[in-house]
Every structure is written in C-alpha cells, then in structure tokens.
Amino acid sequence: MTENEKGISQAVIGRLPRYFRYLGELRDAGVERISSQDLSELMKVTASQIRQDFNNFGGFGQQGYGYNVEYLYREIGKILGLDQTHNFIIVGSGNLGRALGNYLNFERRGFLLKGMFDQNPDVIGSTVRGVKIMPMEEMERFVRENDIDIAVLTLPKTSAVGVADKLAQNGIKAIWNFAHVDLNLPKGIQVENVHLSDSLMKLSYNLTRYRKEQEE
C-alpha cells in the first residue's frame, strides 16, 4: 500500500467493485478503450468523480486517449486483491449459507470455498457443490490447519459474537458478517457487516419518497 492509498476514503473503496464490474463487461464486449465521459454516462457517475477516484491510485488514463479497458480492469483487480486467491469458510449452513455456497462467481474472483459448518445434525455430512458441511466443533481446528483467510457468518446474532471471537483467536483475518449484529474484533481483523434488512429499508424509503413526489 502506498502512502496515498492509506488516506483513501471508504466511499472511494466502496465504488471500486462497481468500476471493476463495469470494466469487466466492457472487456467482455470487446471494448479496448473508454473515456471518463463515456464511462460516466454508462455508470451514472460524474466524469469528475471517476477521475478523482482513479487519481487516488495514480490515474491510469492518458490525455486524449482515455482509459485502456483491459489495463484498468486488471489494475483495479490488483487494488481489490483479486490477483490473489482467498480461502474462505461459511459458518451457518441454512438457506442463506447454502445460497452463498452455491454462488459460482466467488471462485471466478479467486475466493475458494474450503468448508462449511453448522450445528444442525440434519445438515451435517451433506454437501454443497462438493464441500462437506461439518460440525461446529471442528471449525477452530479446520481454520488453523487450512490457511483460511475469510469466514462468512450466516448465524443468529445470539451465537455470532461468540463464534467470531473463536475465529479471531484461531487466526482468521477477515469476517463477512450477515448476522444481525455489528462485530467488534481486535485491530487487524477486517469486518464487513452486511445487514440485509437495512438495505431493504433504504429501498422502502426511496420507494415511499418517489410515490409522494408522484402525488404532488
């Protein structure tokens, strides 16, 4: 990480996956280069915002040429760490856990599912795309012995905090948390809290506001 990157806001970082996705689609469509203005119209983000975001990482563009799509896609992938592979586990193998386990795009991005865990005897021993669901008692040993970087938590909030603490104690480096509780773990462990109901409530607000505007 460069000195410039240390001060980059989470808002900028939050936009990088969207840039990566759009650039991937452009690359797949055979587009070789694109201007900030054309990318702006495609993504509905101002050209100024795009240039400012990219300047945080050194630019990438050439005056009068724009951006080389393949190069920019590859460089943003590197910034996001997608030039590496990440081993992950899913803790909680109910409907959401199984749905995430079946999501093939994780592998295409270098996220490799190595194990799944649950305490329900009805699901222990079954598999999701060849990955065996194991009992919770085996989780800590498995994390230590299999170089696991990331844990995905799809647990009730009553058990998520305790499980997260055990994962932290056994060397997990990052947690993608779908439990309805914010996790506070030791410094150095990266946590991304995902509250699905928060997103749905935001959608509800925007829908309600739009309806009111239509009635005025």
Secondary structure, 3 states (H helix, E strand, C coil): CCHHHHCCCHHHHHHHHHHHHHHHHHHHCCCCEECHHHHHHHHCCCHHHHHHHHHCCCCCCECCCEEEHHHHHHHHHHHCCCCCCEEEEEECCCHHHHHHHCCCHHHHCCEEEEEEEECCCCCCCCEECCEEEEEHHHHHHHHHHCCCCEEEECCCHHHHHHHHHHHHHCCCCEEEECCCCCCCCCCCCEEEECCHHHHHHHHHHHHHHHHHHHHC
